[in-house]
Amino acid sequence: MKISKYLILPAFAFALLACQKEGVLTNDTQTDIFDEDVWSDSIKTVQVLTSAYSGLGPESYMTRINTSNTLSEYSDESDERWSTTVPSTFTNTFQNGTYTASSIPAPFNTLWGDTYKAIRIINLFITRVDESPLSAKGKKRMKAEARFLRAWFYHILTKTYGGVPIIDRVLAVNEDLNLPRNTYEECVNFVTKDLDAAAADLPISYVGQDYGRATKGACLALKARVLLFAASPLFNGGQLAANKDAIYGYKEYSPNRWVLARDAAKAVIDMGVYSLMLGTNNDNSTAEGFYKVFLTRNNPEMIFMRLSGSNRSYESSHLPKSRGGSLHTSPNGNYVNTFPMANGKPIADPTSGYDPQNPYVGRDPRFYRSVIYNGATWKTTSGTFGPVYTYLNAPTDGLTIPFTSVGTQSGYFNRKMMSEDVTGSTGGAEHLFPFLRYAEVLLNYAEALNENGQTAEAYAPMAEIRKRAGLNPFNLPTGLTQDQMRTYIRDERRIELAFEEHRFYDIRRWKILPDTYCKPLRMMVITPKSGTITPLGTNYTYEERDFVKPPCPYNDNMYLLPIPQSQINISSNLKQNPGW
């Protein structure tokens, strides 16, 4: 495997020089990471590693959790409030497919550069931390943390672009910067090697001020995710390039890659450290554990996450206007339809008990923790609790056709990961954004088992997820075929991991864009019957329709994003992705 022993890519040569004048540590210091005194001061040395952590965030915005826009709006989970009425929005440009490698919309226009910037800091830390006065034990642990972080950022690059240039140490200014891309396989091997090495030197958990740092479990969970991607159709012999190139994925399919993904997920399970968060007194009937996992600082399910102090930024951005929010996200009706009934049966099953004219009764308990629908209760800004009305032309929050950017454009608002005691303008709660959580590990395990032909063994991890969800009965039907189990697993991922930045990449690695993202989004048109407006579902008629806006166009090149053309222009060895 060819690994470039440098720090940054050609476009960042100027950034290297700029960083020699720029403070990149904490907000209260202007110390530069290239100053020699950094490495003679233990506090400043630690700040370098902390600055690498600060680059973590949902892939939509690398340096922070952007609560107004998430990758859900670039997938089939939801639509962004402004994309219908303001043609120039980033989401509208992406959805219409009107971008090129020279005009990539945010947040993807900075993903390449921001990720390599983080890798640059990490490589510098690994190279120079031994010069610091930190203890030998501290240096060893922090080097392992840095290797985990480097693996994290390289996984972001590989799942977005395929193979990328591997750079594992500091660049000398006079070095050759014209670096080629490594193969996808080389990148996967590099990442898993970093994770194996880091796992050996990291603790299982932390207490006190170190809580939230990378752990052994985080290394193993990320490795399981990396190998799941490597085994998936897009990369496991299914690349769409006319002439298969090892840069974009493995040239040939190998079933053993599912074995590796299976074993990696099982290694996390076998640690015996993590479990799904349950409700009070282990009561799952209302999906209380599913709700609290995003709001409880210390819980057994979170493996690696972004912590925050008390705030209401998420509620402020996503709650409806009547609750002081900015209503940025309208969940897709097809996502809502994925939630089964409380008896575990899909709503399309004629024996499920689903009533299309009273569609919000008797659903999966997670539905009530994930979606604000017509008549759902939420706290008002005056402190009382009352129903939110999303019916056609309802005051403040209702659906409008055509959409006017004031209420919902789908008949729904998101409520997942938000505190039910907080409004967009009052109160606050500690929020946890999950980077890695145990529910994902179980779903990764179930998928790898099923794709490896072990469908019978996939029942157990699926049962854990569905039992915590409050489904009764929670067991799947017996005798499922591999294809049937695959559908259940993918639906569970869509429900359980919604709005956690998974769906955007899932529908790509599964190669199902034409059947998901490139289909029209759905809305629920709810019309009151004659009489007084009440939350009672039977007081309305319901009709599902497509969004007025057209679906996005589909092209094979959409599976991998383009490398910014500015990078290609200055690096003749940097090959662009197919179709861009």
Beta strands, then each sheet from edge to edge (+ up, - down):
strand 1: 78-80
strand 2: 302-311
strand 3: 329-331
strand 4: 371-372
strand 5: 377-379
strand 6: 385-387
strand 7: 413-414
strand 8: 429-437
strand 9: 522-528
strand 10: 540-546
sheet 1: 1+ 3-
sheet 2: 2+ 8-
sheet 3: 4+ 7-
sheet 4: 5+ 6-
sheet 5: 9+ 10-
end
